[in-house]
């Protein structure tokens, strides 16, 4: 009997598409576990805190606070932005680092963030932050799962 060897092609498709689906399923599962526990830890970034002190900034005029803090912290560039949530606190924002300065005491908490390699990217895909591209990939993944289910009926 000649014609298309459906069973053979079904097995090949099931196997090859299955490999892609397994890879995406593993990535989705790992990031899903990480994102489900977002209340317990930050799955995207590793946050480290360190502490230091500088001379009190309590007597510095409000208009000079940011330059004075930058100078006392011995930072080489101006912050991206700054914020003073109350009269005793100044926050300086740099890429990946935030300085929380207690103005009266000069105590400084340095909070540095680093993205978690691989997990950060998987979470971005899982939460669909990439939008257009990942939406298409997710659609292809759904179709791949459908194809695996259908071809699986004819594998045995």
N, C-alpha and C positions, 0 to 999 in steps of 0.2 A: 504494500500500500504506500503510495507516494503522497507527498504533501508536507505540510509544516509539522515538524516534530514537537507538538504542543507540550507534551510531558517534559521533554528535555529543556525547552525554553522556560517552562514554568519553574523547574528546579534551578536553572541558572539565575533567573530573575529573583527568585525567592532568596537564594544565597547572597547574591551581590547587593541587592537592595537591603537585605537584612543586615549586612555589615554597616552600611551607612546609618540605618535605623538604630542599631546597637550603639554606635558612637554618639549619636544625638541623644539617645535615651540615657546613656551614662552621664553626659554633660548636664542634661536637664535634671536628672535625679540628684546629682551632687549639688548643683546650684539650688535646687528645690529644698534640700535639707538645710543648706546654709541660710537661705532666705527665710525659711520657716522659723528659725531661731534668732531672728534679727533683734528681738528684745534682749537676748542674752549676750550678743556680741555683734560686731560690725563685720559682715561677711565680705565687704568690698575693700575695706581699709584696715591696716594695722595702725593703731593709735598708741603712741608712746608719749609718756609725760615725764618731764624732768623739771627740776626746780633750781633756781638761782636767786641771787639778790642783787639789787643795785641801790644806789643812794636814793633816799626818799625823794619823791617828786611832789610832795604835798605843797611846797611853796612855789612851784612853777606855775606861771599864769596859764590859763586854759588854752590860749592861742599858741603857746610854745610847748605844750605837753608832748605832742608826737615827735617833733625833732629832738627834744630833750631825752625822751625815752629811747629813741633810736641811737642817740649818741651814748647814753649810759649802758645800753645793751651791746655797744660796739658792733652795731649792724652796719653793713656797707651800703645798703640801698634803702630808699624810702619804702614804706609798706604799700601794698596794693590798696588797702583801705584801713580805716581805724574806726573804733566805736567806743563810746564811753557810756556803758549801761547805767552807771551811777556815779556819784561824785568821787568815789574812792577807787574806781576801777577803770583801767584803760586796756583796750584790746587792740593789738596790731596784727594785721592779717598779711601774711606772705604766702607764696605758693607752697602748699604742703605744710606750713607751720603757722601757728597762732601763738602770740605772746599775751598772756593775761597778767597785767601789772597791777599790783596793789599799790596805789599811789602813796598812802601814808607810810607804809612799812618798807616799800621797795622790794617786797617778795614777788617773784616772777614764776609763773608756771608756763613752761614751754610745751606746747602740744603739737607733736609732729605726726603727720599721717603719710602712710605709704600704701599704694594699692597692692592688694594681694595678687601676685602673678597667677595667671590662668583662672583662678576663682573669680576675680573681678570681671574678666571677659565673659565667662560663662554666665554670671549673674546679669550682666548687661543684656545678653541674648535672652535669658530666661524671662526677664522682666520687660522685654521688648523695647528697650531704650533706643535701639538702632532703628526702630520703626520700619521704614519701607523694606530694606534688605531682609531683615529678619522675618518680617511678615511673609515674604515670599518663601523663605527657607522653611518657616513653620507650615505653610501650605503644602510645600513639596513633601515635608516630613509626614504630614497627615495622609497625603496620597500614597506615600511609600508604605505606611502602616496598612492602609487599605489594600494595596497590592500584595503585601506580605500575607495578609489574612486570606485573600482570594487564592493566591498561588499555593499557599500552604494546604489548601483543600486538595490539591492535585499532586502534592509531592509524594505521598505514600502510595 
